[in-house]
Amino acid sequence: MFEYGLRKFAESEVWDLIKEPLSPRLSEDEYSICCENTAHIINALKESRIESRVMLLSIHKGIMELLTTISKMNRKLEDDKVKGKGKMVKKEDSLGLNLGI
């Protein structure tokens, strides 16, 4: 499971943004290298999080539209059932059937 997660991370866009080597001008000062590398990692993670949030919001919007459609369909089916029951009773009465009820 852990290896699968590492493999997926290595194939992700975040890894593409942070795997680039640091610029040679910062190779003398370790603190600068650490800060620049950290900044790249944080920026890559922020971009990834924003993309995930946009994707989740679009999925949420689609689900809400589906729920609205299902709700309308259920309401329509219930209305049809009520109308259907009323028509069946009238149809039986018009045929003169005596069901003993």
GUMITOR-75499 format. One record per residue: residue in one letter; x, y, z of N, C-alpha, C, O in turn. Coordinates in steps of 0.1 Angstrom, whole numbers, plus 5000, padded with zeros to 4 digits. Each point is the difference from the previous one (the first is absolute). Last residue first. Layout:
<rs>
R r  n_X  n_Y  n_Z ca_X ca_Y ca_Z  c_X  c_Y  c_Z  o_X  o_Y  o_Z
R A    X    Y    Z    X    Y    Z    X    Y    Z    X    Y    Z
...
</rs>
This chain:
<rs>
R r  n_X  n_Y  n_Z ca_X ca_Y ca_Z  c_X  c_Y  c_Z  o_X  o_Y  o_Z
R I 4339 4951 4977 5008 5008 5009 4991 5012 5005 5005 5008 5008
R G 4987 4956 4958 4997 4997 5014 5007 5008 5010 5002 4996 5012
R L 4997 5006 4938 5011 4993 5006 4997 4996 5015 5009 4993 5006
R N 4965 5021 4946 4998 5000 5014 5011 4991 5007 4999 4988 4998
R L 4995 5042 4953 5005 4988 5007 4997 5002 5015 5001 5010 5006
R G 4989 5019 4953 4990 4993 5008 5005 4988 5007 4992 4991 5003
R L 5031 5043 4969 4997 4987 4994 4989 4993 5008 4995 4990 4995
R S 5021 5052 5020 4993 5002 4987 4997 4987 4993 4991 4999 4992
R D 5034 5001 5049 4986 5004 5002 4993 5002 4987 4988 4996 4999
R E 5057 4994 4999 4993 4988 5005 4985 5004 5002 4991 4992 4997
R K 5038 5043 4991 4998 4991 4989 4992 4987 5004 4991 4996 4993
R K 5021 5036 5040 4989 5006 4991 4998 4990 4988 4988 4998 4996
R V 5047 4992 5033 4987 4999 5007 4989 5004 4991 4989 4994 5000
R M 5054 5011 4984 4996 4986 5000 4987 4999 5007 4992 4992 4996
R K 5027 5051 5002 4995 4995 4987 4996 4986 5001 4989 4996 4994
R G 5032 5022 5043 4987 5006 4999 4994 4996 4987 4988 4998 4999
R K 5055 4988 5009 4991 4993 5009 4986 5006 4999 4990 4993 5000
R G 5045 5028 4975 4997 4986 4995 4990 4993 5009 4991 4993 4995
R K 5026 5049 5019 4990 5001 4989 4996 4987 4994 4988 4998 4997
R V 5045 5001 5036 4987 5005 5006 4990 5002 4989 4988 4996 5002
R K 5055 4992 4984 4994 4989 5007 4986 5004 5006 4990 4993 5000
R D 5036 5040 4978 4994 4990 4991 4994 4989 5007 4989 4995 4995
R D 5034 5036 5031 4988 5006 4994 4993 4991 4990 4988 4999 5000
R E 5053 4987 5018 4990 5000 5010 4987 5006 4995 4989 4995 5003
R L 5048 5007 4969 4996 4986 5001 4989 4999 5011 4990 4993 4998
R K 5031 5049 4996 4992 4997 4988 4994 4986 5001 4988 4998 4997
R R 5043 5015 5036 4987 5007 5002 4991 4997 4988 4988 4998 5003
R N 5055 4984 4995 4992 4994 5010 4987 5006 5002 4989 4994 5002
R M 5041 5027 4968 4995 4987 4995 4991 4993 5010 4990 4994 4997
R K 5033 5044 5017 4989 5004 4991 4994 4987 4994 4988 5000 4998
R S 5050 4994 5028 4989 5005 5009 4987 5004 4991 4989 4996 5003
R I 5051 4992 4976 4994 4988 5006 4988 5004 5008 4990 4994 5000
R T 5036 5041 4981 4993 4993 4990 4993 4987 5006 4988 4998 4996
R T 5039 5027 5033 4989 5008 4996 4992 4993 4989 4987 4999 5001
R L 5053 4981 5012 4991 4999 5011 4987 5008 4997 4989 4996 5003
R L 5047 5008 4966 4994 4987 5000 4989 4998 5011 4990 4994 4997
R E 5035 5045 5003 4991 5000 4989 4994 4987 4998 4988 4999 4997
R M 5044 5005 5036 4989 5007 5004 4990 5001 4988 4988 4999 5003
R I 5053 4980 4989 4992 4992 5009 4987 5008 5004 4990 4994 5001
R G 5042 5029 4973 4994 4990 4993 4991 4991 5008 4989 4996 4996
R K 5037 5037 5026 4989 5006 4992 4993 4990 4991 4988 5000 4999
R H 5049 4985 5026 4989 5004 5009 4988 5006 4992 4989 4996 5002
R I 5051 4995 4975 4993 4987 5003 4988 5003 5009 4990 4994 4998
R S 5038 5042 4992 4992 4996 4988 4993 4987 5003 4989 4998 4995
R L 5039 5017 5039 4989 5009 4999 4991 4997 4987 4988 5000 5001
R L 5053 4977 5007 4990 4996 5009 4987 5008 4999 4989 4996 5002
R M 5048 5015 4971 4995 4988 4996 4988 4995 5010 4990 4996 4995
R V 5035 5042 5016 4992 5003 4988 4993 4987 4996 4988 5001 4996
R R 5043 4995 5038 4988 5007 5005 4990 5003 4988 4988 4998 5002
R S 5055 4983 4989 4991 4990 5006 4987 5007 5005 4989 4994 4998
R E 5044 5034 4984 4994 4991 4990 4991 4990 5005 4989 4997 4995
R I 5034 5029 5036 4990 5009 4993 4994 4991 4989 4988 5001 4998
R R 5047 4980 5025 4988 5001 5009 4989 5008 4993 4989 4996 5001
R S 5054 5000 4978 4993 4987 5000 4987 5001 5008 4990 4995 4996
R E 5038 5042 5004 4994 4999 4987 4992 4987 4999 4989 4999 4995
R K 5035 5008 5044 4989 5009 5000 4993 4999 4986 4988 5000 5000
R L 5052 4976 5007 4988 4994 5007 4988 5009 5000 4989 4995 4999
R A 5051 5021 4981 4994 4988 4992 4989 4994 5008 4990 4996 4993
R N 5032 5039 5028 4993 5005 4989 4994 4988 4991 4989 5001 4996
R I 5039 4988 5041 4988 5006 5004 4991 5005 4989 4988 4998 4999
R I 5055 4985 4991 4991 4989 5005 4987 5006 5004 4989 4995 4996
R H 5044 5035 4992 4996 4993 4988 4990 4989 5004 4989 4998 4994
R A 5032 5026 5040 4991 5009 4993 4994 4993 4988 4988 5001 4997
R T 5046 4978 5027 4988 5000 5008 4989 5008 4993 4988 4996 4999
R N 5055 5005 4983 4994 4986 4998 4987 5000 5007 4990 4995 4994
R E 5035 5043 5012 4995 5000 4987 4993 4986 4997 4989 5000 4994
R C 5032 5006 5048 4988 5009 4999 4994 4999 4986 4988 5000 4998
R C 5052 4976 5011 4989 4995 5007 4988 5008 4998 4989 4995 4998
R I 5050 5021 4984 4996 4989 4993 4988 4993 5006 4990 4997 4994
R S 5031 5039 5028 4992 5005 4988 4995 4988 4992 4989 5000 4995
R Y 5039 4991 5042 4987 5005 5004 4991 5005 4989 4988 4997 4999
R E 5057 4988 4994 4991 4989 5002 4986 5005 5004 4990 4994 4996
R D 5048 5029 4973 4994 5002 5013 4989 4990 5002 4990 5000 4993
R E 5036 4998 4967 5010 5003 5011 4993 5002 5014 5007 4996 5010
R S 4970 4995 4947 5006 4988 5005 5010 5003 5012 5004 4991 5007
R L 4966 5038 4963 4997 4998 5015 5007 4988 5006 4998 4997 5011
R R 5006 5016 4942 5003 5012 5008 4998 4998 5015 5005 5008 5008
R P 4982 4959 4958 5014 5000 5005 5004 5012 5008 5009 4999 5009
R S 4940 4981 4988 5009 5008 4992 5014 5000 5006 5001 5000 5012
R L 4967 4958 4996 5001 5014 5004 5010 5007 4991 5009 4994 4994
R P 4963 4963 4988 5011 5003 5008 5000 5015 5004 4994 5008 4992
R E 4961 4963 4998 5010 5008 4993 5011 5003 5010 4998 5004 5011
R K 4961 4974 5001 5012 4991 4998 5011 5008 4992 5011 4995 4999
R I 4943 5021 5014 5010 5001 5011 5013 4991 4997 5010 5001 5007
R L 4950 5003 4963 5004 5013 5004 5011 5001 5010 5008 5010 5000
R D 4974 4949 4985 5006 5006 4989 5005 5014 5003 5010 5005 4995
R W 4965 4970 5037 5014 4996 4999 5007 5006 4988 5012 5004 5001
R V 4942 5004 5004 5008 5007 5011 5014 4996 4999 5009 5008 5002
R E 4960 4972 4969 5005 5013 4995 5008 5007 5011 5009 5008 4997
R S 4990 4938 5004 4991 5011 5000 5006 5013 4995 5012 5001 4998
R E 5008 4954 5009 4994 5002 4987 4991 5012 4999 4995 5004 4990
R A 5026 4982 5051 5011 5002 4990 4994 5002 4986 5007 5007 4992
R F 4963 4982 5042 5005 5013 5003 5011 5004 4990 5001 5011 4994
R K 4981 4945 5005 4991 5010 4995 5005 5014 5002 4998 5009 4991
R R 5028 4957 5027 5000 4999 4986 4991 5010 4994 5003 5007 4990
R L 4997 4989 5056 5012 5006 4996 5001 5000 4984 5004 5010 4994
R G 4960 4967 5026 4999 5014 5002 5012 5008 4996 4998 5011 4993
R Y 5003 4942 5006 4991 5005 4990 4998 5015 5001 4999 5007 4990
R E 5026 4972 5043 5008 5001 4987 4991 5005 4989 5005 5007 4992
R F 4975 4985 5050 5009 5011 5001 5008 5002 4987 5001 5011 4995
R M 4971 4951 5008 4992 5012 5000 5009 5013 5000 4997 5009 4992
</rs>
